[in-house]
Amino acid sequence: MTPLAAQFVASFRRAIEAEKAALRQDSSAYEVALEGGRPLSEMTQGEFTFYAFQLPRASERVTPGLACSLREPSGLEVPVTVAQLSGGEVVLRSEVRLHIREGAYRLLFVPWFLYDEMHQALENVPFPEMALRAFGKQPVERQPMPTPQFEFRLNPTQREAVQLALESQLAILWGPPGTGKTTTLAQLIALLVGQQRRVLITSTTHAALDQVLARLRDTRALHELFARHQVLQLGSSGHDCCLDEVVQATQSEAYATLGRSRPRLEGLLRQHQELLPLLQKAQVAAAQSHQLDLFVEAPAGLEARELTSLLGPERAARWSALDAQAQCGLLQRLCRRLEALQMGWRLRARVARTALTSGQQQAVDECRILLTTLANSYVSPLLKEQHFDSVVVEEAGMALLPAIYLAAGRARQQVVLVGDPQQLPAILASRDSYAQQAMGRNIFAVLGERPERLMLDVQYRMHPEIGELVSRLFYNGGLRHQPPAEAGEIAADAPYPGDALVVVDLAGQARTDPGDFSRYNPESAHKAVALAREAAARGRSVAVISPYRKQVQRIQQLLQDHPLIDCATVHRFQGHERDVVILDITDGPPLEPGVLLAGRGANSSSANLLNVSLSRARGKLIVIAPVDYVRSRAAGTTLAQVLEWALQHGVRRQ
């Protein structure tokens, strides 16, 4: 490790320790619900026992190798490790034998586990010079290449971005909302694969990777890779590129054997459990027959009705005609046969699971395009020895700096950072200034202006009135607008037909409950719900956004009968879009404006929160806010600038 790399690693580790200390002060554990627990008797490993549970919903926190605890219905917590994650099934390894019973099981893990893994992974970065290059600390070479053949219709800036990424060891693609970042990325990846490069695509969330994967599927140049199962998304489920489906396709015989073994073993166990009391009764009767004399009637054997469910009517009738000793001998032979069959199916299942486990590693080793989250990239044991020619970090602005360092350190030839510095940054629990500087800063801010950085400048999502607000306030007027015709149709529709940009001047009162700092505003909540219902009645997709958890909960309660309307804080909508967006700022008298949207200072992320909120809208943006209150109490903030622009270029309603 070079002195500069050692300095980076030491800095990251110090920041990681500060973040872990902040998390320990909270001392809360994350919980994931489990269903349908059962022991896996065919799996053994020394003193360990294994248990399978179903995940009712996918969780990005659950990854193979995760050390955690299993809380039983009784409240007892048992240390376990996630041994396998296959589709919606998670296999847990335990040193303690569990007795699975009815009730709620929970998987608990401390939030600093991933930081422990990150800390350890920093010890062995395969290509530290490339990791340093991703931070602007090594010179960047660029080899000019002929203009490639593009499959997609790209605009000039998108073509320039692809050309830059093909030629340079480091490319920084700035993709504001709706600028076709995913399409550009899909074209780039297809061309990289055409150059025989192996590509890692990583991001903070599966949702971002799902969007990239969907666009890759539409790329003709990659159809053959999909057909050969060489495109793999690790840690996700429910599609033919997830690890479970790829292994099922490539290890079909082992998968079929495992599928057959489970019901066969369960059936054999039921038969064995039914046989044991019958055998015991026959053995008692046989033992008594040895003690009889000529003047005592021999004890009766088992009757046909007792044997029918185990043997079937015909065999039961024949066996019931035999004496107790003969019945005992037959039942003993049947018991040994059932035990031998169980052992055989356990062995088949064990061999099949071994084949599937090796098949998982084989699938990872042979894939040409791998998609996985940043956390998975340094936690999963399947990726410990994996290197790539090109590493693409999607939503890089949201990623923790050491996570980017680790991902970039897997690249032999190049790193591509994709994202938007004007959207949501990484979130840290620690307020420590060193941790914020060394770990929580936006990678775009770290790199600054560089020749390898290029901004996509044509947005195809937002109505021009909405797009121009976003462009002027967050991108220095650098965006041009080519929205689809549907954006105009949405603006022409209710609520407020014909208006794309609306400020609803509503003078409600903001409130808090004792002991809870989160705010709510009943008047604006009811207004937001009424507008959302009106838009949804026209068949439009609707997002209602509030900066406060308490307000979101109130609106969700009011919308219980309308599940198609999404209401959440802004983080939920990063990377998504809706026909109509209703932003309820919630703030109002008598409280002072909150820092979430009206924050000031260098550390305020209110501008990013507002940018993400506003730029989700395709055709209609409605901002619910008390105008005079914002003007008087939040003057000079980005929120005030948003309202003034909207009032000048949109309409004001009561």
C-alpha positions in Angstrom: 0.0 0.0 0.0 1.4 3.4 -1.0 1.7 6.2 1.6 -1.2 8.1 -0.1 -3.4 5.0 -0.1 -2.5 4.3 3.5 -3.5 7.9 4.4 -6.8 7.5 2.7 -7.5 4.2 4.5 -6.6 5.7 7.9 -8.8 8.7 7.3 -11.8 6.4 6.3 -11.2 4.2 9.3 -11.2 7.2 11.7 -14.5 8.4 10.2 -16.0 4.9 10.3 -15.2 4.7 14.1 -16.9 8.0 14.6 -20.0 6.9 12.8 -20.1 3.6 14.7 -19.8 5.5 18.0 -22.8 7.6 17.0 -24.8 4.5 16.1 -24.0 2.8 19.4 -25.3 5.8 21.3 -28.7 5.1 19.7 -28.1 1.4 20.4 -31.2 0.4 18.4 -31.2 -2.7 16.2 -32.9 -3.1 12.9 -35.6 -5.7 12.6 -36.7 -7.8 9.6 -39.8 -9.9 9.8 -39.6 -13.7 9.0 -42.2 -16.3 8.2 -42.5 -20.0 7.8 -39.5 -21.3 9.7 -38.4 -24.9 9.4 -35.2 -26.9 10.2 -33.0 -28.1 7.3 -32.1 -31.5 8.6 -30.2 -32.3 5.4 -27.7 -29.5 6.0 -24.9 -30.2 8.6 -21.7 -28.4 9.3 -19.8 -29.3 12.4 -21.8 -28.1 15.4 -24.0 -25.8 13.3 -27.7 -26.4 12.5 -29.6 -24.6 9.7 -33.0 -23.2 9.4 -35.0 -21.7 6.5 -37.4 -18.8 6.7 -39.3 -16.8 4.2 -38.8 -13.0 3.8 -42.3 -11.6 3.3 -40.7 -8.6 1.6 -37.2 -8.1 0.2 -34.8 -6.3 2.4 -31.5 -4.7 1.3 -30.2 -5.1 4.8 -30.2 -8.9 4.7 -27.1 -10.2 2.9 -25.2 -13.5 3.0 -22.6 -13.6 5.7 -24.6 -11.2 7.9 -24.0 -11.8 11.6 -27.2 -11.1 13.5 -29.7 -12.4 16.1 -33.0 -14.3 15.7 -35.7 -13.3 18.1 -38.0 -16.1 18.9 -41.8 -15.7 19.7 -40.8 -16.1 23.4 -38.5 -13.1 23.2 -35.3 -15.1 23.4 -32.6 -13.9 21.1 -30.2 -16.5 19.5 -27.0 -15.5 17.6 -27.2 -16.6 13.9 -25.5 -16.0 10.6 -27.2 -15.6 7.2 -25.8 -18.7 5.4 -27.7 -18.3 2.1 -30.2 -15.9 0.5 -32.1 -17.5 -2.4 -35.1 -15.6 -3.8 -37.4 -15.0 -0.9 -35.9 -17.7 1.3 -33.1 -17.0 3.9 -31.1 -19.8 5.4 -29.8 -19.1 8.9 -26.9 -20.9 10.6 -27.0 -21.4 14.4 -24.8 -22.9 17.0 -27.9 -23.4 19.1 -30.6 -26.0 18.2 -33.9 -24.2 17.7 -37.4 -25.5 18.2 -39.4 -23.8 15.6 -42.9 -22.9 16.8 -45.9 -20.8 15.8 -45.4 -17.0 16.3 -43.5 -14.0 15.0 -39.8 -14.4 14.3 -37.6 -11.3 13.8 -34.1 -11.0 12.4 -32.2 -8.4 14.4 -28.9 -6.8 13.5 -26.9 -3.9 14.9 -26.6 -1.0 12.4 -22.8 -0.8 12.6 -22.3 -4.3 11.2 -21.8 -2.9 7.6 -19.2 -0.5 9.0 -17.3 -3.3 10.6 -17.3 -5.1 7.2 -16.2 -1.8 5.4 -13.4 -1.3 7.9 -12.1 -4.8 7.3 -12.4 -4.6 3.5 -10.2 -1.5 3.5 -7.3 -3.8 4.5 -7.2 -5.4 1.0 -8.1 -3.2 -1.9 -7.0 -5.0 -5.1 -6.3 -1.8 -7.2 -5.6 1.1 -4.9 -4.2 3.3 -7.6 -7.6 3.1 -9.4 -9.4 3.9 -6.2 -7.2 7.0 -5.7 -7.8 7.9 -9.3 -11.5 7.9 -8.6 -10.8 10.6 -6.0 -8.7 12.7 -8.3 -5.4 11.7 -6.7 -3.8 10.0 -9.7 -3.3 11.3 -13.2 -6.0 10.2 -15.7 -5.1 8.8 -19.1 -7.3 9.2 -22.1 -6.9 7.1 -25.3 -8.8 8.6 -28.3 -11.1 6.1 -30.0 -13.1 6.1 -33.2 -16.7 7.1 -32.8 -18.6 3.9 -32.1 -21.9 2.8 -33.6 -24.7 3.8 -31.3 -27.7 1.5 -30.9 -29.9 4.1 -29.2 -30.7 7.6 -30.5 -28.6 9.8 -28.3 -28.4 13.6 -28.3 -25.0 15.2 -28.8 -24.2 15.5 -25.1 -25.1 11.9 -24.4 -22.9 10.8 -27.3 -20.1 12.9 -25.9 -20.6 11.3 -22.5 -20.3 7.8 -23.9 -17.2 8.7 -25.9 -15.6 10.2 -22.8 -16.3 7.1 -20.7 -15.0 4.8 -23.4 -11.7 6.7 -23.7 -10.9 7.8 -20.2 -9.7 5.9 -17.1 -12.1 8.1 -15.1 -15.4 9.5 -16.3 -17.8 11.6 -14.3 -21.3 11.7 -15.8 -23.5 14.4 -14.2 -27.1 13.4 -14.9 -29.8 15.9 -13.8 -33.4 14.7 -13.5 -34.9 13.3 -16.7 -31.8 13.7 -18.9 -31.6 10.1 -20.1 -28.9 9.1 -17.8 -30.0 5.4 -17.7 -30.2 5.2 -21.5 -26.8 6.7 -21.8 -25.4 4.3 -19.3 -27.0 1.3 -21.0 -25.4 2.3 -24.3 -22.0 2.7 -22.6 -22.2 -0.7 -20.9 -23.1 -2.4 -24.2 -20.0 -0.8 -25.9 -17.7 -1.7 -22.9 -18.9 -5.3 -23.1 -18.3 -5.2 -26.9 -14.6 -4.4 -26.0 -14.5 -7.6 -24.0 -14.6 -5.8 -20.7 -16.1 -7.2 -17.5 -18.3 -4.6 -15.9 -19.5 -4.1 -12.3 -22.5 -1.8 -11.8 -23.1 -0.8 -8.3 -25.3 1.7 -6.4 -26.6 2.4 -2.9 -30.0 0.8 -3.7 -31.5 -2.1 -5.6 -34.1 0.3 -7.0 -31.5 2.2 -9.0 -30.0 -1.1 -10.2 -33.4 -2.3 -11.3 -33.8 0.7 -13.6 -30.4 0.1 -15.2 -31.2 -3.6 -15.6 -34.5 -2.8 -17.3 -32.7 -0.6 -19.8 -30.0 -3.2 -20.4 -32.7 -5.7 -21.3 -33.8 -3.4 -24.1 -30.3 -3.3 -25.5 -30.0 -5.7 -28.5 -26.3 -6.0 -28.3 -26.7 -7.6 -24.8 -29.4 -10.1 -25.7 -26.9 -12.9 -26.1 -25.4 -12.3 -22.7 -28.8 -12.4 -21.1 -29.5 -15.7 -23.0 -26.2 -17.2 -21.7 -27.0 -16.0 -18.1 -24.0 -13.8 -18.0 -25.9 -10.8 -16.7 -26.3 -11.2 -12.9 -28.0 -9.0 -10.2 -26.8 -10.1 -6.8 -28.9 -9.6 -3.7 -32.2 -9.0 -5.6 -34.9 -11.5 -6.4 -37.9 -12.0 -8.6 -36.4 -11.9 -12.1 -34.4 -14.2 -14.3 -31.1 -12.3 -13.7 -31.1 -12.7 -9.9 -28.6 -15.3 -8.5 -31.3 -17.8 -7.6 -32.8 -17.8 -11.0 -29.4 -18.0 -12.8 -28.3 -20.9 -10.6 -31.7 -22.6 -11.2 -31.1 -22.4 -14.9 -27.5 -23.5 -14.9 -27.8 -26.1 -12.2 -31.3 -27.4 -13.1 -30.6 -31.0 -12.1 -29.5 -30.1 -8.5 -32.3 -27.6 -8.2 -34.9 -30.2 -9.2 -33.4 -32.8 -6.8 -33.6 -30.3 -4.0 -37.2 -29.5 -4.9 -38.1 -33.2 -4.9 -36.2 -34.0 -1.7 -38.2 -31.6 0.5 -41.7 -33.1 0.1 -40.3 -36.6 0.0 -38.5 -36.1 3.3 -41.5 -34.5 4.9 -43.6 -37.4 3.7 -41.2 -40.0 5.0 -41.0 -38.2 8.4 -44.8 -38.2 8.7 -44.9 -42.0 7.9 -42.1 -42.6 10.5 -43.9 -40.6 13.1 -47.1 -42.5 12.4 -45.4 -45.9 12.4 -43.6 -45.6 15.8 -46.6 -45.8 18.1 -47.9 -48.8 16.0 -44.6 -50.5 16.3 -44.5 -49.9 20.1 -48.0 -51.5 20.5 -47.0 -54.5 18.3 -43.8 -55.0 20.4 -45.8 -55.0 23.7 -48.2 -57.5 22.3 -45.4 -59.7 20.9 -43.6 -59.6 24.3 -46.7 -60.7 26.2 -47.3 -63.7 23.8 -44.0 -65.3 25.2 -45.4 -65.3 28.7 -48.7 -67.0 27.9 -49.7 -70.5 28.8 -52.3 -72.9 27.2 -55.1 -71.5 29.3 -54.8 -67.8 28.4 -56.0 -66.4 25.1 -53.2 -64.8 23.0 -53.3 -61.0 22.9 -54.7 -59.4 19.7 -52.5 -57.8 17.1 -53.1 -54.5 15.3 -56.4 -54.2 13.5 -56.8 -53.2 9.9 -58.3 -49.8 10.8 -55.1 -48.9 12.7 -52.9 -49.8 9.8 -54.9 -48.4 6.9 -53.6 -44.8 6.8 -50.0 -46.1 6.9 -50.2 -49.1 4.6 -53.4 -48.6 2.5 -56.5 -50.8 2.7 -55.1 -54.0 1.0 -51.9 -54.3 2.9 -53.6 -53.3 6.1 -56.1 -56.2 5.6 -53.3 -58.7 5.0 -51.1 -57.5 8.0 -54.1 -57.5 10.4 -54.6 -61.2 9.8 -51.1 -61.9 11.2 -50.2 -62.5 14.8 -48.4 -59.8 16.9 -44.9 -61.2 16.5 -45.3 -61.3 12.7 -46.7 -57.8 12.7 -43.8 -56.6 14.8 -41.2 -58.0 12.4 -42.9 -56.4 9.4 -43.2 -53.0 11.1 -39.5 -53.2 12.2 -38.4 -53.9 8.6 -40.7 -51.0 7.4 -39.1 -48.7 10.0 -35.6 -49.5 8.9 -36.6 -49.0 5.3 -38.1 -45.5 6.0 -35.0 -44.6 7.9 -32.8 -45.7 5.0 -35.0 -43.7 2.6 -34.7 -40.6 4.8 -30.9 -40.9 4.9 -30.8 -41.3 1.1 -32.9 -38.2 0.4 -30.9 -36.2 3.0 -27.8 -37.2 1.2 -29.2 -36.3 -2.2 -30.4 -32.9 -0.8 -27.0 -32.3 0.8 -25.2 -33.0 -2.5 -27.7 -30.8 -4.3 -27.2 -27.9 -1.9 -23.4 -28.3 -2.3 -23.8 -28.1 -6.1 -26.1 -25.1 -5.8 -23.6 -23.3 -3.5 -20.7 -24.0 -5.9 -23.1 -23.0 -8.7 -23.6 -19.6 -7.1 -19.9 -18.9 -7.1 -19.6 -20.2 -10.6 -22.4 -17.9 -11.8 -20.6 -14.9 -10.2 -17.2 -16.0 -11.7 -18.6 -16.4 -15.2 -20.9 -13.3 -15.4 -19.8 -10.5 -17.7 -22.1 -7.8 -16.2 -22.7 -7.9 -12.4 -25.1 -5.5 -10.7 -25.1 -5.3 -6.9 -25.4 -2.7 -4.1 -22.3 -1.0 -2.7 -22.8 -2.7 0.7 -23.1 -6.2 -1.0 -19.9 -5.5 -2.9 -17.8 -5.7 0.2 -20.0 -7.9 2.4 -20.9 -10.8 0.1 -18.4 -13.7 0.3 -19.2 -14.5 -3.3 -17.5 -11.2 -4.3 -14.4 -11.4 -2.1 -12.0 -12.3 -5.0 -13.9 -10.6 -7.9 -12.1 -8.0 -10.1 -13.6 -6.1 -13.0 -12.3 -4.2 -16.0 -14.8 -1.3 -15.6 -16.6 -0.2 -12.4 -19.7 2.0 -12.7 -21.0 3.7 -9.6 -24.6 4.8 -10.1 -26.1 7.5 -7.8 -22.5 8.2 -6.8 -23.6 11.4 -5.1 -25.6 9.4 -2.5 -22.7 7.0 -1.7 -20.4 7.1 1.3 -16.8 7.9 0.2 -15.2 4.7 1.6 -17.8 2.7 -0.3 -16.8 4.4 -3.5 -13.2 3.8 -2.7 -13.8 0.1 -2.2 -15.8 -0.2 -5.4 -13.3 1.7 -7.5 -10.5 -0.4 -6.1 -11.9 -3.4 -7.9 -11.4 -1.9 -11.3 -8.4 -2.8 -13.5 -8.9 -0.2 -16.2 -11.5 2.5 -15.5 -14.1 3.9 -13.1 -17.3 5.7 -14.2 -19.1 7.8 -11.6 -22.7 8.6 -12.4 -25.0 10.8 -10.5 -26.2 14.3 -9.6 -24.5 16.5 -7.0 -27.7 18.5 -6.7 -29.7 15.6 -5.3 -29.7 13.8 -2.0 -26.3 13.1 -0.3 -25.3 10.3 1.9 -26.8 10.3 5.4 -24.7 9.9 8.5 -25.8 9.5 12.1 -22.6 11.2 13.4 -22.4 15.0 13.6 -18.6 14.7 14.0 -17.1 17.2 11.5 -14.2 14.8 10.6 -16.7 12.0 9.8 -18.8 14.4 7.7 -15.7 15.6 5.8 -13.9 12.2 5.3 -17.0 10.0 4.8 -20.2 11.9 4.2 -19.2 14.4 1.5 -20.5 14.2 -2.0 -17.9 12.7 -4.4 -18.7 15.4 -6.9 -17.7 18.0 -4.4 -14.5 16.1 -3.6 -13.5 16.0 -7.3 -14.6 19.5 -8.2 -14.5 20.8 -11.8 -12.4 18.4 -13.9 -12.0 17.7 -17.6 -13.4 14.2 -17.1 -16.8 15.7 -15.8 -19.6 16.2 -18.2 -23.3 17.2 -17.6 -26.2 15.9 -19.6 -28.1 19.0 -20.6 -31.4 18.0 -22.2 -34.3 16.9 -19.9 -37.1 14.7 -21.3 -39.3 14.4 -18.2 -40.7 17.7 -17.0 -43.2 20.2 -18.5 -41.1 23.2 -19.6 -42.5 25.4 -16.8 -41.4 22.9 -14.2 -38.2 22.1 -16.0 -37.2 25.8 -16.2 -37.8 26.3 -12.4 -35.5 23.3 -11.7 -32.9 24.4 -14.3 -32.7 28.1 -13.1 -32.6 27.3 -9.4 -30.4 24.2 -9.3 -28.4 24.0 -12.5 -27.6 27.6 -13.4 -30.0 27.5 -16.3 -28.0 24.8 -18.0 -30.9 22.5 -18.9 -32.9 22.5 -22.2 -36.3 21.0 -22.4 -37.8 18.3 -24.7 -40.6 16.8 -22.7 -43.0 14.3 -24.2 -46.4 15.4 -25.4 -48.0 13.7 -22.3 -46.5 16.4 -20.1 -48.8 19.0 -21.7 -51.8 16.7 -21.5 -51.2 16.2 -17.7 -50.9 20.0 -17.3 -54.2 20.5 -19.2 -56.0 18.1 -16.8 -57.5 18.6 -13.3 -56.7 19.8 -10.7 -56.2 23.3 -11.9 -56.7 22.5 -15.7 -54.2 24.2 -17.9 -51.7 25.0 -15.2 -48.4 23.1 -14.9 -47.0 25.1 -12.0 -49.3 26.0 -9.1 -48.7 27.6 -5.7 -51.6 26.9 -3.3 -51.4 29.8 -0.7 -52.9 28.1 2.4 -52.6 29.7 5.8 -52.6 26.6 8.0 -51.0 26.2 11.4 -48.0 23.9 12.0 -48.1 21.8 15.2 -46.0 19.3 17.2 -47.0 16.8 19.8 -45.3 16.7 23.2 -42.0 14.9 23.0 -42.0 14.7 19.2 -40.3 17.3 17.1 -41.8 16.2 13.8 -44.5 18.6 12.5 -48.0 18.3 11.1 -50.5 20.7 9.6 -54.1 19.5 9.4 -55.3 22.1 7.0 -52.5 21.5 4.4 -52.9 17.7 4.9 -56.6 17.8 3.9 -55.9 20.1 1.0 -53.1 17.8 -0.3 -55.4 14.8 0.0 -58.3 16.5 -1.9 -55.9 17.5 -4.7 -54.4 14.1 -4.9 -57.8 12.4 -5.1 -58.8 14.8 -7.9 -55.7 14.0 -9.9 -55.9 10.3 -9.3 -59.5 10.3 -10.4 -58.3 11.4 -13.8 -56.0 8.3 -14.0 -52.8 10.2 -13.1 -50.0 8.8 -11.0 -49.6 11.0 -7.9 -46.9 11.7 -5.3 -47.6 13.6 -2.2 -44.4 14.7 -0.5 -43.8 16.3 2.9 -40.6 16.9 4.7 -42.1 15.7 8.0 -42.8 12.1 9.1 -45.8 13.2 11.2 -47.5 14.9 8.3 -46.8 11.9 6.0 -48.5 9.6 8.5 -51.6 11.8 8.8 -51.9 12.0 5.0 -51.4 8.3 4.6 -54.2 7.7 7.1 -56.5 10.0 5.1 -55.6 8.0 1.9 -56.1 4.5 3.3 -58.8 3.9 0.7 -56.6 5.0 -2.2 -53.5 2.9 -2.1 -52.4 4.1 -5.6 -51.5 7.5 -4.3 -48.0 7.5 -2.9 -47.2 9.7 0.1 -43.8 9.8 1.7 -40.8 11.9 2.6 -38.6 13.0 -0.3 -36.0 10.2 0.1 -38.6 7.6 -0.9 -39.0 9.2 -4.3 -35.3 9.6 -5.3 -34.9 8.0 -8.8 -38.7 8.0 -9.4 -41.2 10.2 -11.2 -45.0 10.8 -11.2 -47.5 12.6 -13.4 -48.5 15.0 -10.6 -46.4 16.0 -7.6 -47.9 17.8 -4.6 -45.3 19.2 -2.3 -46.8 20.1 1.1 -44.2 22.1 3.0 -46.3 21.7 6.2 -44.5 24.6 8.0 -46.6 27.6 9.2 -47.2 29.8 12.2 -46.7 29.8 15.1 -43.6 27.8 14.6 -40.4 29.0 12.9 -39.6 27.4 9.5 -37.9 24.0 9.9 -34.4 23.3 8.5 -35.6 20.5 6.3 -36.8 22.8 3.5 -35.8 26.2 4.8 -32.3 25.4 6.1 -29.4 27.8 5.9 -25.7 27.3 6.0 -23.1 25.2 4.3 -24.3 21.9 5.9 -28.0 22.4 4.9 -29.3 19.9 2.4 -32.6 21.8 1.9 -31.7 22.7 -1.7 -31.1 19.1 -2.6 -34.4 18.0 -0.9 -36.3 20.7 -2.8 -34.6 19.8 -6.1 -35.5 16.1 -5.7 -39.1 17.0 -4.7 -39.8 19.3 -7.6 -38.1 17.3 -10.3 -40.2 14.2 -9.7 -43.1 15.9 -11.6 -43.8 15.1 -15.2 -46.7 17.4 -16.0 -48.0 19.2 -12.9 -46.3 20.5 -9.8 -48.4 21.9 -6.9 -46.7 23.5 -3.9 -48.8 24.0 -0.8 -47.3 26.8 1.3 -48.3 29.9 3.2 -46.7 32.6 0.9 -46.6 35.5 3.4 -45.2 33.3 6.1 -42.3 32.1 3.9 -41.6 35.6 2.7 -41.4 37.0 6.2 -39.7 34.1 8.0 -37.7 32.3 5.4 -36.5 35.1 3.2 -33.3 34.4 1.2 -33.7 30.6 1.5 -34.0 28.3 -1.5 -37.6 27.6 -0.5 -38.4 31.3 -0.8 -36.7 31.4 -4.2 -38.8 28.4 -5.4 -42.0 30.2 -4.3 -41.1 33.5 -6.0 -40.2 31.8 -9.2 -43.4 29.7 -9.1 -45.5 32.8 -8.4 -43.9 34.7 -11.3 -44.1 31.9 -13.9 -47.0 29.8 -12.6 -50.3 30.6 -10.9 -51.3 31.3 -7.4 -54.4 29.7 -5.9 -56.1 29.8 -2.6 
